[in-house]
């Protein structure tokens, strides 16, 4: 209904919403496609945009690809390609080809872009996406690794590489990538927590020696504890909270009376309880969280 | 196997700690709503690629762990991406264990149509679905999704348990 109200106010209002989506980098493809289509379909709308009409065409194209509005996408692509030849337009051509499933055409487009400029980050990244679409995990990892070698401060790329490794069960490689991210943002608990989760997951490998398992759980414990130390009251503290309960519980199997472990376990339990009591439905605590903590408590 | 509820877990890559926490709490929840005989009986998944029909290693491992813990029949359910195009198809494919491998069930999943329809009505009305990832980001979001049941009763649609 909100959307219909905007539409009724005319193309200027719609264009303003589109601009907001762009500046806030919010991905709402259904909205963008619908508003974009209406603004571009109206001569007055197009006039009102001035030079911005091309940015809106780009935005509408990408949104149309997201929501599978093939006709709208083709229209926008045709207009852009007729007018522009540079890398930005080529990238859109490639995206459209990928969406159609024509991966060979997409690859050819990106190869062409790289011939002109071997460092074009957009083309390099789309090549990786094409490999992912072909389910060539090995190839994607190789190209991602090469990419982060060139663009060492591209955090999304490092995270993409990390999660690709994690998805393939290569936890230590994933940890390496997240450690690079921690170098950029030493207090980012989302990275620190993920490293904790990866260490814990690695420790769950049945084939490991007890010493290696303990080491993994101790490292996980350290990362989870650090997250809670950095941001004890944050909304996202539940993750390290659960992590620390589980890590201390795992460590307790090897070191049942370790004072530090017991103290950390108590801290984790207390953090979880206070977070849940403050924000969550009360019966969620009694039904699920309290039993979880009780059952995984390191004090034996 | 009769499934009366599902708990959506993660959309950002599954790792052991949150999975263990979620599985334990989902099991407690199951007993709370359906009695002590209820339990987590399976795991559902959807693959990233539309044409990927395989049961991923992770899903097989999780399914086997559940089966072991249950010492009772368990299942793994795949959301068959390609079938999602057909609104009449539930797109759900069940797998049963034969040793360490999961094989397709001969008998198809029976979905109570009323269950699917009332859920779709809620979705159309923009009622959000909360999964465990969202819950962990902000525990005010409830992974049991009681707000969906609330919406359904508010709109006076007859509630019936979904049976597979």
Interface residues (C-beta under 8 A of the other chain):
Chain A: X133 X135 X163 X166 X167 X169 X194 X196 X197 X198 X200 X201 X204 X220 X235 X236 X238 X239 X242 X243 X245 X246 X247 X275 X276 X279 X280 X281 X284 X287 X288 X289 X291 X292 X295 X296
Chain B: X12 X13 X15 X16 X17 X18 X20 X21 X24 X25 X26 X28 X29 X32 X49 X52 X57 X135 X136 X137 X138 X139 X140 X142 X144 X146
